Amino acid sequence: MTLHVETLGAGPPLVLLHGWAMHSGLWSGLLPALAAKHRV
């Protein structure tokens, strides 16, 4: 199994998990807003 981890922001942790056959690019538009108050 291979894991890829990216970390942005600071604050309470928020873990994002995508479903099968998807990728982390799904959240690219949301990450700036989420990282403003959370560690994502």
Backbone as ProteinMPNN parsed JSONL, in Angstrom:
{"seq_chain_A": "MTLHVETLGAGPPLVLLHGWAMHSGLWSGLLPALAAKHRV", "coords_chain_A": {"N_chain_A": [[0.848, -1.162, 0.0], [0.545, 2.204, -0.789], [0.855, 5.415, 0.535], [-0.018, 8.832, 0.268], [0.7, 11.937, 1.555], [-0.269, 15.212, 2.327], [0.148, 18.318, 3.946], [-1.422, 21.188, 5.194], [-1.982, 24.473, 6.554], [-2.946, 25.396, 9.98], [-4.061, 24.547, 13.27], [-6.976, 22.848, 14.6], [-6.939, 19.415, 13.597], [-8.027, 18.25, 10.389], [-9.014, 15.637, 8.551], [-8.981, 14.538, 5.274], [-10.39, 12.17, 3.207], [-10.46, 10.508, 0.201], [-12.621, 8.673, -2.033], [-12.527, 5.402, -3.637], [-10.725, 5.171, -6.664], [-10.491, 7.906, -7.018], [-8.923, 11.154, -6.505], [-6.686, 13.411, -4.701], [-6.931, 15.912, -5.841], [-9.544, 16.648, -5.977], [-10.192, 18.288, -3.863], [-8.87, 20.654, -4.26], [-9.902, 23.257, -4.709], [-11.153, 23.783, -2.295], [-9.223, 23.661, -0.294], [-7.7, 26.103, 0.428], [-9.612, 27.603, 1.944], [-10.304, 25.768, 3.974], [-7.807, 25.362, 5.184], [-7.38, 27.779, 6.384], [-8.4, 27.749, 8.956], [-7.906, 25.26, 9.948], [-5.748, 22.387, 10.316], [-5.064, 20.689, 7.589]], "CA_chain_A": [[0.0, 0.0, 0.0], [1.261, 3.471, -0.845], [0.099, 6.562, 1.039], [0.488, 10.155, -0.078], [0.211, 12.863, 2.577], [0.03, 16.639, 2.194], [-0.328, 19.032, 5.128], [-1.564, 22.639, 5.045], [-2.678, 25.191, 7.611], [-2.681, 25.165, 11.399], [-5.282, 24.491, 14.057], [-7.468, 21.49, 14.798], [-6.756, 18.625, 12.381], [-9.159, 17.845, 9.564], [-8.487, 14.617, 7.643], [-9.807, 14.352, 4.084], [-10.164, 10.88, 2.562], [-11.271, 10.358, -1.009], [-13.071, 7.318, -2.325], [-11.802, 4.588, -4.594], [-10.57, 5.693, -8.033], [-10.517, 9.367, -6.996], [-7.617, 11.691, -6.137], [-6.733, 14.572, -3.806], [-7.254, 17.109, -6.608], [-10.956, 16.981, -5.766], [-10.309, 19.31, -2.825], [-7.96, 21.779, -4.53], [-10.622, 24.515, -4.555], [-11.572, 23.948, -0.9], [-8.102, 23.664, 0.642], [-7.364, 27.4, 1.03], [-10.601, 27.97, 2.964], [-10.187, 24.838, 5.097], [-6.51, 25.563, 5.835], [-7.39, 29.043, 7.123], [-8.754, 27.503, 10.36], [-7.623, 23.866, 10.3], [-4.605, 21.699, 9.72], [-5.636, 19.7, 6.664]], "C_chain_A": [[0.901, 1.234, 0.0], [0.344, 4.579, -0.352], [0.778, 7.84, 0.599], [-0.139, 11.135, 0.9], [0.656, 14.277, 2.244], [-0.556, 17.327, 3.415], [-0.322, 20.528, 4.863], [-2.212, 23.207, 6.298], [-2.22, 24.838, 9.012], [-4.01, 25.198, 12.136], [-5.713, 23.058, 14.243], [-7.334, 20.684, 13.498], [-8.081, 18.287, 11.698], [-8.595, 16.895, 8.515], [-9.471, 14.429, 6.498], [-9.425, 13.025, 3.428], [-11.059, 10.789, 1.338], [-11.647, 8.901, -1.217], [-12.193, 6.625, -3.359], [-11.832, 5.235, -5.979], [-10.738, 7.212, -8.109], [-9.139, 9.854, -6.575], [-7.777, 12.972, -5.326], [-7.041, 15.877, -4.532], [-8.706, 17.541, -6.462], [-11.139, 18.136, -4.793], [-9.483, 20.553, -3.108], [-8.647, 23.136, -4.363], [-11.026, 24.815, -3.116], [-10.413, 24.137, 0.068], [-7.747, 25.03, 1.208], [-8.334, 27.81, 2.144], [-10.496, 27.059, 4.188], [-8.904, 25.071, 5.883], [-6.447, 26.871, 6.621], [-7.662, 28.822, 8.616], [-8.406, 26.099, 10.84], [-6.285, 23.432, 9.729], [-5.204, 20.594, 8.871], [-4.542, 18.96, 5.94]], "O_chain_A": [[1.901, 1.283, 0.716], [-0.81, 4.672, -0.772], [2.006, 7.922, 0.562], [-1.359, 11.167, 1.06], [1.82, 14.51, 1.919], [-1.639, 16.963, 3.873], [0.664, 21.073, 4.368], [-2.911, 22.496, 7.018], [-1.258, 24.097, 9.213], [-4.971, 25.81, 11.671], [-4.911, 22.141, 14.066], [-7.588, 21.214, 12.416], [-9.104, 18.072, 12.349], [-7.787, 17.302, 7.68], [-10.657, 14.188, 6.725], [-8.253, 12.796, 3.129], [-12.273, 10.971, 1.43], [-11.042, 8.005, -0.628], [-11.24, 7.205, -3.878], [-12.854, 5.777, -6.4], [-11.093, 7.741, -9.162], [-8.261, 9.033, -6.309], [-8.863, 13.549, -5.267], [-7.384, 16.865, -3.882], [-9.055, 18.676, -6.788], [-12.116, 18.879, -4.88], [-9.406, 21.435, -2.252], [-8.006, 24.084, -3.908], [-11.22, 25.976, -2.757], [-10.595, 24.713, 1.141], [-7.505, 25.116, 2.412], [-7.902, 28.314, 3.18], [-10.59, 27.534, 5.32], [-8.905, 24.989, 7.111], [-5.548, 27.05, 7.443], [-7.211, 29.607, 9.45], [-8.592, 25.783, 12.015], [-5.763, 24.03, 8.788], [-5.796, 19.655, 9.404], [-4.825, 18.087, 5.119]]}, "name": "protein", "num_of_chains": 1, "seq": "MTLHVETLGAGPPLVLLHGWAMHSGLWSGLLPALAAKHRV"}
